[in-house]
Amino acid sequence: MESAAVKKDEHLRLEFNEWARDGRGESMEKGHRPIGVQALELMNIPSTARVLDVGCGSGWATRYIADKATEGRVTGIDISNEMIEVARASSTKYQNVRFELASAESLPYKDGEFTHVFSMESLYYYSNMLAALREIKRVLSSGGRFVTVIDLYLENSPSHQWIPTLKVPVHLLGVPDYRSMLEQLGFVDIKDQRLYDPTPVPEDYSGGSFKTREDYLLYKQNGSLMLSAGVEK
């Protein structure tokens, strides 16, 4: 009998495969990039870094990291095999990049394999978030760093509007919840901050991701949550 986690992974895979077929990888890149680039720049990725991009989608962040880690290597993983295909097709010129189908809750890598782990807008999809964070910590080397960006979180109330529209279950947690999990797992130097998308909201915005323009403005005013946590040296 399949476990609930296995069933949810399959549900996620099928849903994100549909997103890949609909070309939503490009729209996600457009939406995520203004904030994601800020987070990646704050990571100060050295040229020799070994980086894991968890929930890489179409691979835009993986490629951005690869341009930094020119003497290192970057691995992007996703639960969606069709997203992985999109990412591979878009990354053929990169010699220091690879993409693999994998679940964040069971990473197929050895202990301490990576110096950095990045996750853009994927953490709250994981069935067992604590297990995923434990795995992330396991594959980080001594002194390594994990950075994640989260747009759907408790303190940003307009983002809650997305939950009924998603076809997969998500976790809605607050900043203290995330910090508590990271502390529980033994991460150190835990930091949280907000990042802000400078892209203007159209004056004639009349619905889409948000019910009203005012909701959209409040969402942007609240900002994206960036969490950063280290592994003890």
TIDRENSE-648181 format. One line per 8 residues: number of its first residue (from 1); for each residue x, y, z of C-alpha. Coordinates in nm, 2 decimals. Layout:
<nodes>
NUM> X/Y/Z; ...
</nodes>
This chain:
<nodes>
1> 0.00/0.00/0.00; 0.13/0.34/-0.09; 0.20/0.58/0.19; 0.03/0.92/0.20; 0.37/1.09/0.13; 0.42/0.88/-0.19; 0.07/0.96/-0.30; 0.13/1.34/-0.24
9> 0.46/1.33/-0.43; 0.28/1.17/-0.72; 0.00/1.43/-0.70; 0.26/1.71/-0.70; 0.45/1.55/-0.99; 0.13/1.53/-1.21; 0.02/1.89/-1.12; 0.36/2.04/-1.20
17> 0.39/1.83/-1.51; 0.07/2.00/-1.62; 0.23/2.34/-1.54; 0.53/2.24/-1.75; 0.31/2.15/-2.05; 0.12/2.48/-2.01; 0.44/2.67/-2.03; 0.41/2.80/-1.67
25> 0.78/2.76/-1.61; 0.84/3.08/-1.80; 0.57/3.27/-1.62; 0.70/3.15/-1.28; 1.05/3.27/-1.38; 0.90/3.61/-1.47; 0.72/3.63/-1.14; 1.00/3.49/-0.92
33> 1.30/3.64/-1.07; 1.29/4.00/-0.93; 1.29/3.85/-0.57; 1.49/3.54/-0.64; 1.79/3.74/-0.79; 1.80/3.95/-0.47; 1.82/3.64/-0.26; 2.09/3.48/-0.48
41> 2.30/3.79/-0.46; 2.27/3.80/-0.08; 2.40/3.44/-0.08; 2.74/3.57/-0.21; 2.80/3.24/-0.39; 3.17/3.18/-0.45; 3.31/3.05/-0.78; 3.40/2.71/-0.62
49> 3.05/2.66/-0.47; 2.87/2.33/-0.49; 2.50/2.43/-0.49; 2.17/2.24/-0.48; 1.86/2.41/-0.61; 1.56/2.24/-0.45; 1.24/2.27/-0.65; 1.42/2.41/-0.95
57> 1.13/2.42/-1.19; 1.24/2.54/-1.53; 1.59/2.59/-1.40; 1.63/2.97/-1.42; 1.78/3.00/-1.07; 2.01/2.70/-1.13; 2.15/2.87/-1.44; 2.19/3.20/-1.25
65> 2.38/3.02/-0.98; 2.59/2.84/-1.24; 2.71/3.17/-1.37; 2.84/3.25/-1.02; 2.99/2.90/-0.94; 3.20/2.89/-1.26; 3.46/2.66/-1.09; 3.20/2.46/-0.90
73> 2.89/2.27/-0.99; 2.51/2.32/-0.95; 2.24/2.06/-0.93; 1.87/2.13/-0.98; 1.61/1.89/-0.86; 1.24/1.88/-0.90; 0.95/1.64/-0.83; 0.82/1.70/-1.19
81> 0.99/1.50/-1.46; 0.85/1.73/-1.73; 0.99/2.04/-1.55; 1.33/1.86/-1.54; 1.30/1.81/-1.92; 1.23/2.18/-1.97; 1.53/2.27/-1.75; 1.77/2.04/-1.93
89> 1.66/2.17/-2.27; 1.72/2.53/-2.16; 2.06/2.46/-2.01; 2.26/2.28/-2.28; 2.54/2.54/-2.28; 2.62/2.49/-1.91; 2.89/2.24/-1.84; 2.86/2.28/-1.46
97> 2.49/2.21/-1.43; 2.29/1.90/-1.40; 1.92/1.84/-1.33; 1.77/1.53/-1.16; 1.43/1.40/-1.07; 1.41/1.38/-0.69; 1.20/1.45/-0.38; 1.32/1.70/-0.12
105> 1.23/1.46/0.15; 1.47/1.19/0.03; 1.77/1.36/-0.14; 1.99/1.11/-0.33; 2.31/1.28/-0.22; 2.58/1.20/0.03; 2.63/1.38/0.36; 2.80/1.72/0.32
113> 2.79/1.71/-0.06; 2.69/2.08/-0.11; 2.82/2.41/0.02; 2.49/2.59/-0.04; 2.12/2.49/-0.08; 1.86/2.73/-0.24; 1.49/2.69/-0.26; 1.26/2.94/-0.44
121> 0.89/2.91/-0.36; 0.88/2.54/-0.31; 0.92/2.46/0.07; 0.55/2.49/0.16; 0.46/2.22/-0.10; 0.65/1.95/0.08; 0.43/1.69/0.25; 0.68/1.65/0.54
129> 0.86/1.98/0.56; 1.06/1.88/0.87; 1.20/1.58/0.68; 1.29/1.79/0.38; 1.47/2.04/0.60; 1.65/1.76/0.78; 1.77/1.63/0.44; 1.88/1.97/0.34
137> 2.09/2.00/0.65; 2.23/1.65/0.60; 2.36/1.73/0.25; 2.52/2.06/0.35; 2.88/2.07/0.44; 3.03/2.21/0.76; 2.98/2.59/0.74; 2.73/2.55/0.46
145> 2.42/2.77/0.41; 2.06/2.72/0.32; 1.85/3.00/0.18; 1.48/2.98/0.09; 1.23/3.24/-0.04; 0.86/3.20/0.06; 0.58/3.42/-0.07; 0.29/3.22/0.08
153> 0.33/3.27/0.46; 0.10/3.36/0.75; 0.21/3.72/0.80; 0.13/3.81/0.43; -0.25/3.78/0.44; -0.32/3.85/0.07; -0.11/3.55/-0.03; -0.37/3.33/0.15
161> -0.60/3.39/-0.15; -0.39/3.14/-0.35; -0.47/2.84/-0.13; -0.82/2.77/-0.27; -0.70/2.80/-0.63; -0.41/2.55/-0.59; -0.48/2.19/-0.68; -0.23/2.06/-0.43
169> -0.22/2.10/-0.05; 0.02/2.35/0.10; 0.15/2.45/0.45; 0.06/2.80/0.57; 0.31/2.88/0.84; 0.44/3.20/1.01; 0.79/3.32/1.05; 0.82/3.18/1.41
177> 0.71/2.84/1.28; 0.99/2.83/1.02; 1.25/2.96/1.27; 1.14/2.70/1.52; 1.18/2.41/1.27; 1.53/2.53/1.17; 1.63/2.56/1.53; 1.49/2.22/1.62
185> 1.70/2.06/1.35; 2.02/2.23/1.47; 2.07/2.50/1.21; 2.27/2.80/1.34; 2.28/3.17/1.25; 1.91/3.17/1.15; 1.80/3.49/0.99; 1.47/3.62/0.84
193> 1.42/3.92/0.63; 1.18/4.06/0.37; 1.26/4.12/0.01; 1.06/4.36/-0.21; 0.97/4.33/-0.57; 1.01/4.68/-0.74; 0.79/4.58/-1.04; 0.49/4.83/-1.04
201> 0.13/4.71/-1.01; -0.07/4.82/-1.32; -0.32/5.09/-1.25; -0.58/4.89/-1.44; -0.52/4.57/-1.25; -0.85/4.39/-1.21; -0.78/4.05/-1.07; -0.57/3.75/-1.14
209> -0.34/3.63/-0.86; -0.53/3.87/-0.63; -0.89/3.97/-0.60; -0.82/4.35/-0.61; -0.53/4.59/-0.69; -0.53/4.68/-0.32; -0.47/4.32/-0.22; -0.18/4.30/-0.47
217> -0.03/4.63/-0.33; -0.05/4.50/0.02; 0.11/4.17/-0.08; 0.40/4.36/-0.23; 0.42/4.59/0.07; 0.45/4.29/0.30; 0.73/4.15/0.08; 0.86/3.80/0.03
225> 1.01/3.61/0.32; 1.37/3.51/0.29; 1.50/3.26/0.55; 1.87/3.19/0.58; 2.03/2.93/0.81; 2.38/2.78/0.85; 2.54/2.45/0.94; 2.78/2.47/1.23
233> 3.15/2.46/1.13
</nodes>
